[in-house]
Amino acid sequence: MIDIKQIKEFVKENLDELNYMHTKKVVKIALALAEKEGANKEIVEIAAWLHDIGKSDKDNTLIGHHSLGVKIAEDLLKKKGTNPELIKEICHIIETHMGPPTGKFLLSELKKAGRRFDFPRPDTKESKIVYDADMIDLCSPLGIAKIIHLRTKYGKDFLDSIESAKDTAFAAYNDLQTKSGKELGERYFKVSKEFFEIIEGK
């Protein structure tokens, strides 16, 4: 079985600083949710570390990083002699972490590509936990900062970037799947809502 230290090193070597910071947060949140939900912590931790590994390819698109992530994770885990059933579960989690399905930015990117939101949804305890961890970080202050940074970096004006961050944060919070995810997400999202209220002068 692959050592978790090897996975962390692989992820750190292959992701940029922003995505690595995000991934560390997702792992921490996912493990906390796994504890509360009685999920398989080993599967959750490995999948959380690898969930965004498809973003290691700078030419890959936002809407395709989950598919590339499955391939990268599968190759890595096979080389380390990981049990095939475990690989299958981990790859399923990576494949089903796309969202939020109602986020306007994601939907606009899909429209540009001539697609609709047809990604498989999380349907196991472990996949819902990793999905929730990803969405919780997305609707947190760090997630908002990340969205604003990326939107402005790729040419959006500042106000549009803030609006995009707000839409994504609300969509992510509203799509949380587990009881524990909703409880923890509320704590993170409360701060984010206050941020938007201050920005809007409410």
Contacts in CASP RR format, 6 or more apart in sequence:
PFRMAT RR
TARGET T0000
AUTHOR 0000-0000-0000
METHOD contacts of the structure
MODEL  1
MIDIKQIKEFVKENLDELNYMHTKKVVKIALALAEKEGANKEIVEIAAWL
HDIGKSDKDNTLIGHHSLGVKIAEDLLKKKGTNPELIKEICHIIETHMGP
PTGKFLLSELKKAGRRFDFPRPDTKESKIVYDADMIDLCSPLGIAKIIHL
RTKYGKDFLDSIESAKDTAFAAYNDLQTKSGKELGERYFKVSKEFFEIIE
GK
1 80 0 8 1.000
1 81 0 8 1.000
1 82 0 8 1.000
1 83 0 8 1.000
1 86 0 8 1.000
2 46 0 8 1.000
2 76 0 8 1.000
2 77 0 8 1.000
2 80 0 8 1.000
2 81 0 8 1.000
2 82 0 8 1.000
4 45 0 8 1.000
4 46 0 8 1.000
4 49 0 8 1.000
6 80 0 8 1.000
7 46 0 8 1.000
7 49 0 8 1.000
7 50 0 8 1.000
7 76 0 8 1.000
8 49 0 8 1.000
10 53 0 8 1.000
10 76 0 8 1.000
11 20 0 8 1.000
11 23 0 8 1.000
11 49 0 8 1.000
11 50 0 8 1.000
11 53 0 8 1.000
12 20 0 8 1.000
14 53 0 8 1.000
14 56 0 8 1.000
15 23 0 8 1.000
15 52 0 8 1.000
15 53 0 8 1.000
15 55 0 8 1.000
15 56 0 8 1.000
16 55 0 8 1.000
18 146 0 8 1.000
18 149 0 8 1.000
18 150 0 8 1.000
19 52 0 8 1.000
19 55 0 8 1.000
21 142 0 8 1.000
22 52 0 8 1.000
22 137 0 8 1.000
22 142 0 8 1.000
22 143 0 8 1.000
22 146 0 8 1.000
23 48 0 8 1.000
23 49 0 8 1.000
23 51 0 8 1.000
23 52 0 8 1.000
25 137 0 8 1.000
25 140 0 8 1.000
25 142 0 8 1.000
26 48 0 8 1.000
26 51 0 8 1.000
26 52 0 8 1.000
26 130 0 8 1.000
26 133 0 8 1.000
26 134 0 8 1.000
26 137 0 8 1.000
27 45 0 8 1.000
27 48 0 8 1.000
27 49 0 8 1.000
27 133 0 8 1.000
29 132 0 8 1.000
29 133 0 8 1.000
29 136 0 8 1.000
29 137 0 8 1.000
29 184 0 8 1.000
30 44 0 8 1.000
30 45 0 8 1.000
30 47 0 8 1.000
30 48 0 8 1.000
30 129 0 8 1.000
30 130 0 8 1.000
30 132 0 8 1.000
30 133 0 8 1.000
31 41 0 8 1.000
31 44 0 8 1.000
31 45 0 8 1.000
31 48 0 8 1.000
32 180 0 8 1.000
32 184 0 8 1.000
33 39 0 8 1.000
33 44 0 8 1.000
33 129 0 8 1.000
33 132 0 8 1.000
33 133 0 8 1.000
33 178 0 8 1.000
33 180 0 8 1.000
33 181 0 8 1.000
33 184 0 8 1.000
34 40 0 8 1.000
34 41 0 8 1.000
34 44 0 8 1.000
34 45 0 8 1.000
34 126 0 8 1.000
34 129 0 8 1.000
35 41 0 8 1.000
36 180 0 8 1.000
37 125 0 8 1.000
37 129 0 8 1.000
37 178 0 8 1.000
37 179 0 8 1.000
37 180 0 8 1.000
38 125 0 8 1.000
39 125 0 8 1.000
39 126 0 8 1.000
39 129 0 8 1.000
40 125 0 8 1.000
40 126 0 8 1.000
43 86 0 8 1.000
43 89 0 8 1.000
43 90 0 8 1.000
43 93 0 8 1.000
43 126 0 8 1.000
44 93 0 8 1.000
44 126 0 8 1.000
44 129 0 8 1.000
44 130 0 8 1.000
46 77 0 8 1.000
46 90 0 8 1.000
47 89 0 8 1.000
47 90 0 8 1.000
47 93 0 8 1.000
47 94 0 8 1.000
47 126 0 8 1.000
47 127 0 8 1.000
47 130 0 8 1.000
48 130 0 8 1.000
48 133 0 8 1.000
50 69 0 8 1.000
50 72 0 8 1.000
50 73 0 8 1.000
50 76 0 8 1.000
50 90 0 8 1.000
50 94 0 8 1.000
51 93 0 8 1.000
51 94 0 8 1.000
51 97 0 8 1.000
51 130 0 8 1.000
51 134 0 8 1.000
52 65 0 8 1.000
52 69 0 8 1.000
53 69 0 8 1.000
53 72 0 8 1.000
53 73 0 8 1.000
53 94 0 8 1.000
54 60 0 8 1.000
54 64 0 8 1.000
54 65 0 8 1.000
54 66 0 8 1.000
54 68 0 8 1.000
54 69 0 8 1.000
54 72 0 8 1.000
55 65 0 8 1.000
56 72 0 8 1.000
57 65 0 8 1.000
57 68 0 8 1.000
60 68 0 8 1.000
61 109 0 8 1.000
61 113 0 8 1.000
62 106 0 8 1.000
62 109 0 8 1.000
63 98 0 8 1.000
63 106 0 8 1.000
63 109 0 8 1.000
63 110 0 8 1.000
63 113 0 8 1.000
63 115 0 8 1.000
66 94 0 8 1.000
66 95 0 8 1.000
66 96 0 8 1.000
66 97 0 8 1.000
66 98 0 8 1.000
66 119 0 8 1.000
67 95 0 8 1.000
69 94 0 8 1.000
70 91 0 8 1.000
70 94 0 8 1.000
70 95 0 8 1.000
73 87 0 8 1.000
73 90 0 8 1.000
73 91 0 8 1.000
73 94 0 8 1.000
74 87 0 8 1.000
74 91 0 8 1.000
77 86 0 8 1.000
77 87 0 8 1.000
77 90 0 8 1.000
78 87 0 8 1.000
89 124 0 8 1.000
89 126 0 8 1.000
92 124 0 8 1.000
92 127 0 8 1.000
93 122 0 8 1.000
93 124 0 8 1.000
93 126 0 8 1.000
93 127 0 8 1.000
93 130 0 8 1.000
93 131 0 8 1.000
95 119 0 8 1.000
95 120 0 8 1.000
96 119 0 8 1.000
96 120 0 8 1.000
96 121 0 8 1.000
96 122 0 8 1.000
96 123 0 8 1.000
96 127 0 8 1.000
96 131 0 8 1.000
97 122 0 8 1.000
97 127 0 8 1.000
97 130 0 8 1.000
97 131 0 8 1.000
97 134 0 8 1.000
98 106 0 8 1.000
98 119 0 8 1.000
99 106 0 8 1.000
99 117 0 8 1.000
99 119 0 8 1.000
99 131 0 8 1.000
99 134 0 8 1.000
99 135 0 8 1.000
99 172 0 8 1.000
99 175 0 8 1.000
100 106 0 8 1.000
100 135 0 8 1.000
100 138 0 8 1.000
100 168 0 8 1.000
100 171 0 8 1.000
100 172 0 8 1.000
100 174 0 8 1.000
100 175 0 8 1.000
101 117 0 8 1.000
101 119 0 8 1.000
101 121 0 8 1.000
101 171 0 8 1.000
101 175 0 8 1.000
102 171 0 8 1.000
102 174 0 8 1.000
102 175 0 8 1.000
103 167 0 8 1.000
103 168 0 8 1.000
103 171 0 8 1.000
103 172 0 8 1.000
104 164 0 8 1.000
104 167 0 8 1.000
104 168 0 8 1.000
104 171 0 8 1.000
105 147 0 8 1.000
105 151 0 8 1.000
105 164 0 8 1.000
105 167 0 8 1.000
105 168 0 8 1.000
106 117 0 8 1.000
106 168 0 8 1.000
107 117 0 8 1.000
110 116 0 8 1.000
110 117 0 8 1.000
122 128 0 8 1.000
122 130 0 8 1.000
122 131 0 8 1.000
122 177 0 8 1.000
125 178 0 8 1.000
128 177 0 8 1.000
128 178 0 8 1.000
129 178 0 8 1.000
129 181 0 8 1.000
131 177 0 8 1.000
132 176 0 8 1.000
132 177 0 8 1.000
132 178 0 8 1.000
132 180 0 8 1.000
132 181 0 8 1.000
132 185 0 8 1.000
135 172 0 8 1.000
135 173 0 8 1.000
135 175 0 8 1.000
135 176 0 8 1.000
136 172 0 8 1.000
136 176 0 8 1.000
136 181 0 8 1.000
136 184 0 8 1.000
136 185 0 8 1.000
136 188 0 8 1.000
136 189 0 8 1.000
137 143 0 8 1.000
137 188 0 8 1.000
138 147 0 8 1.000
138 168 0 8 1.000
138 169 0 8 1.000
138 172 0 8 1.000
139 168 0 8 1.000
139 169 0 8 1.000
139 170 0 8 1.000
139 172 0 8 1.000
139 173 0 8 1.000
139 185 0 8 1.000
139 188 0 8 1.000
139 189 0 8 1.000
139 192 0 8 1.000
140 185 0 8 1.000
140 188 0 8 1.000
140 189 0 8 1.000
140 191 0 8 1.000
140 192 0 8 1.000
141 188 0 8 1.000
141 191 0 8 1.000
141 192 0 8 1.000
141 195 0 8 1.000
143 165 0 8 1.000
143 169 0 8 1.000
144 165 0 8 1.000
144 166 0 8 1.000
144 169 0 8 1.000
144 192 0 8 1.000
144 195 0 8 1.000
147 161 0 8 1.000
147 164 0 8 1.000
147 165 0 8 1.000
147 168 0 8 1.000
147 169 0 8 1.000
148 158 0 8 1.000
148 161 0 8 1.000
148 162 0 8 1.000
148 164 0 8 1.000
148 165 0 8 1.000
151 160 0 8 1.000
151 161 0 8 1.000
151 164 0 8 1.000
151 165 0 8 1.000
152 158 0 8 1.000
152 161 0 8 1.000
156 164 0 8 1.000
162 196 0 8 1.000
162 199 0 8 1.000
166 196 0 8 1.000
169 189 0 8 1.000
169 192 0 8 1.000
169 196 0 8 1.000
173 185 0 8 1.000
173 186 0 8 1.000
173 189 0 8 1.000
173 192 0 8 1.000
176 182 0 8 1.000
176 185 0 8 1.000
END
